Amino acid sequence: MQEKVFLKVRNEVTVLPRILGVVARQGASMESLVVRLADNGHLLDIELYLSAPGGTGQLCKMLAKQVSVLLVEKSVPVAAAPMAV
Protein backbone atom coordinates (compact mmCIF):
# COMPACT_ATOMS: atom_id res chain seq x y z
CA MET A 1 0.00 0.00 0.00
CA GLN A 2 1.23 3.49 -0.82
CA GLU A 3 2.03 5.82 2.09
CA LYS A 4 2.83 9.54 2.21
CA VAL A 5 5.88 10.75 4.13
CA PHE A 6 6.42 14.50 4.67
CA LEU A 7 9.88 15.90 5.47
CA LYS A 8 11.05 19.38 6.38
CA VAL A 9 14.79 19.64 5.75
CA ARG A 10 17.55 22.24 5.52
CA ASN A 11 18.22 23.32 1.94
CA GLU A 12 21.70 21.81 1.47
CA VAL A 13 23.36 20.44 -1.64
CA THR A 14 23.63 16.85 -0.38
CA VAL A 15 20.28 16.50 1.41
CA LEU A 16 18.23 15.05 -1.47
CA PRO A 17 20.79 12.35 -2.45
CA ARG A 18 21.10 11.31 1.21
CA ILE A 19 17.32 11.02 1.62
CA LEU A 20 16.96 9.04 -1.61
CA GLY A 21 19.83 6.79 -0.50
CA VAL A 22 18.01 5.95 2.75
CA VAL A 23 14.83 5.19 0.78
CA ALA A 24 16.74 2.91 -1.62
CA ARG A 25 18.58 1.06 1.18
CA GLN A 26 15.26 0.34 2.92
CA GLY A 27 13.93 -1.26 -0.27
CA ALA A 28 11.07 1.21 -0.70
CA SER A 29 9.52 1.90 -4.08
CA MET A 30 9.02 5.62 -4.69
CA GLU A 31 5.85 6.48 -6.58
CA SER A 32 6.18 10.26 -6.44
CA LEU A 33 8.52 12.97 -5.11
CA VAL A 34 7.47 16.61 -4.58
CA VAL A 35 10.00 19.23 -3.42
CA ARG A 36 9.03 22.82 -2.52
CA LEU A 37 11.11 25.74 -1.25
CA ALA A 38 10.07 27.02 2.17
CA ASP A 39 11.21 29.70 4.61
CA ASN A 40 12.79 32.02 2.00
CA GLY A 41 14.77 29.17 0.47
CA HIS A 42 16.44 28.03 3.69
CA LEU A 43 14.24 24.94 4.05
CA LEU A 44 12.67 22.38 1.74
CA ASP A 45 9.32 20.64 2.12
CA ILE A 46 9.54 17.15 0.64
CA GLU A 47 6.60 14.81 0.05
CA LEU A 48 7.37 11.18 -0.74
CA TYR A 49 4.73 8.71 -1.85
CA LEU A 50 6.20 5.29 -1.10
CA SER A 51 5.44 1.61 -1.07
CA ALA A 52 7.71 -0.21 1.35
CA PRO A 53 7.79 -3.85 2.41
CA GLY A 54 6.50 -3.91 5.99
CA GLY A 55 5.42 -0.25 5.90
CA THR A 56 7.35 2.98 6.29
CA GLY A 57 7.79 3.04 10.08
CA GLN A 58 11.46 1.99 10.06
CA LEU A 59 12.14 4.22 7.06
CA CYS A 60 10.78 7.26 8.94
CA LYS A 61 13.05 6.48 11.90
CA MET A 62 16.08 6.27 9.60
CA LEU A 63 15.17 9.55 7.88
CA ALA A 64 14.75 11.33 11.24
CA LYS A 65 18.38 10.47 12.11
CA GLN A 66 19.73 12.46 9.16
CA VAL A 67 21.45 15.68 10.29
CA SER A 68 19.62 18.04 7.91
CA VAL A 69 16.15 16.58 8.54
CA LEU A 70 14.12 18.72 10.94
CA LEU A 71 10.72 16.98 10.77
CA VAL A 72 9.33 13.64 9.57
CA GLU A 73 5.58 13.01 9.43
CA LYS A 74 3.91 9.86 8.17
CA SER A 75 0.33 9.98 6.96
CA VAL A 76 -2.25 7.25 6.77
CA PRO A 77 -1.93 4.91 3.78
CA VAL A 78 -3.08 6.43 0.51
CA ALA A 79 -5.50 4.40 -1.55
CA ALA A 80 -4.61 4.01 -5.20
CA ALA A 81 -6.46 6.45 -7.41
CA PRO A 82 -9.07 4.79 -9.62
CA MET A 83 -8.20 4.72 -13.30
CA ALA A 84 -10.33 6.81 -15.65
CA VAL A 85 -12.25 4.84 -18.25
C-alpha positions as CSV (number, residue, x, y, z in Angstrom):
1,M,0.0,0.0,0.0
2,Q,1.2,3.5,-0.8
3,E,2.0,5.8,2.1
4,K,2.8,9.5,2.2
5,V,5.9,10.7,4.1
6,F,6.4,14.5,4.7
7,L,9.9,15.9,5.5
8,K,11.1,19.4,6.4
9,V,14.8,19.6,5.7
10,R,17.6,22.2,5.5
11,N,18.2,23.3,1.9
12,E,21.7,21.8,1.5
13,V,23.4,20.4,-1.6
14,T,23.6,16.9,-0.4
15,V,20.3,16.5,1.4
16,L,18.2,15.0,-1.5
17,P,20.8,12.3,-2.4
18,R,21.1,11.3,1.2
19,I,17.3,11.0,1.6
20,L,17.0,9.0,-1.6
21,G,19.8,6.8,-0.5
22,V,18.0,5.9,2.7
23,V,14.8,5.2,0.8
24,A,16.7,2.9,-1.6
25,R,18.6,1.1,1.2
26,Q,15.3,0.3,2.9
27,G,13.9,-1.3,-0.3
28,A,11.1,1.2,-0.7
29,S,9.5,1.9,-4.1
30,M,9.0,5.6,-4.7
31,E,5.8,6.5,-6.6
32,S,6.2,10.3,-6.4
33,L,8.5,13.0,-5.1
34,V,7.5,16.6,-4.6
35,V,10.0,19.2,-3.4
36,R,9.0,22.8,-2.5
37,L,11.1,25.7,-1.3
38,A,10.1,27.0,2.2
39,D,11.2,29.7,4.6
40,N,12.8,32.0,2.0
41,G,14.8,29.2,0.5
42,H,16.4,28.0,3.7
43,L,14.2,24.9,4.0
44,L,12.7,22.4,1.7
45,D,9.3,20.6,2.1
46,I,9.5,17.1,0.6
47,E,6.6,14.8,0.1
48,L,7.4,11.2,-0.7
49,Y,4.7,8.7,-1.8
50,L,6.2,5.3,-1.1
51,S,5.4,1.6,-1.1
52,A,7.7,-0.2,1.4
53,P,7.8,-3.8,2.4
54,G,6.5,-3.9,6.0
55,G,5.4,-0.3,5.9
56,T,7.4,3.0,6.3
57,G,7.8,3.0,10.1
58,Q,11.5,2.0,10.1
59,L,12.1,4.2,7.1
60,C,10.8,7.3,8.9
61,K,13.0,6.5,11.9
62,M,16.1,6.3,9.6
63,L,15.2,9.6,7.9
64,A,14.8,11.3,11.2
65,K,18.4,10.5,12.1
66,Q,19.7,12.5,9.2
67,V,21.5,15.7,10.3
68,S,19.6,18.0,7.9
69,V,16.2,16.6,8.5
70,L,14.1,18.7,10.9
71,L,10.7,17.0,10.8
72,V,9.3,13.6,9.6
73,E,5.6,13.0,9.4
74,K,3.9,9.9,8.2
75,S,0.3,10.0,7.0
76,V,-2.3,7.3,6.8
77,P,-1.9,4.9,3.8
78,V,-3.1,6.4,0.5
79,A,-5.5,4.4,-1.6
80,A,-4.6,4.0,-5.2
81,A,-6.5,6.4,-7.4
82,P,-9.1,4.8,-9.6
83,M,-8.2,4.7,-13.3
84,A,-10.3,6.8,-15.6
85,V,-12.3,4.8,-18.3
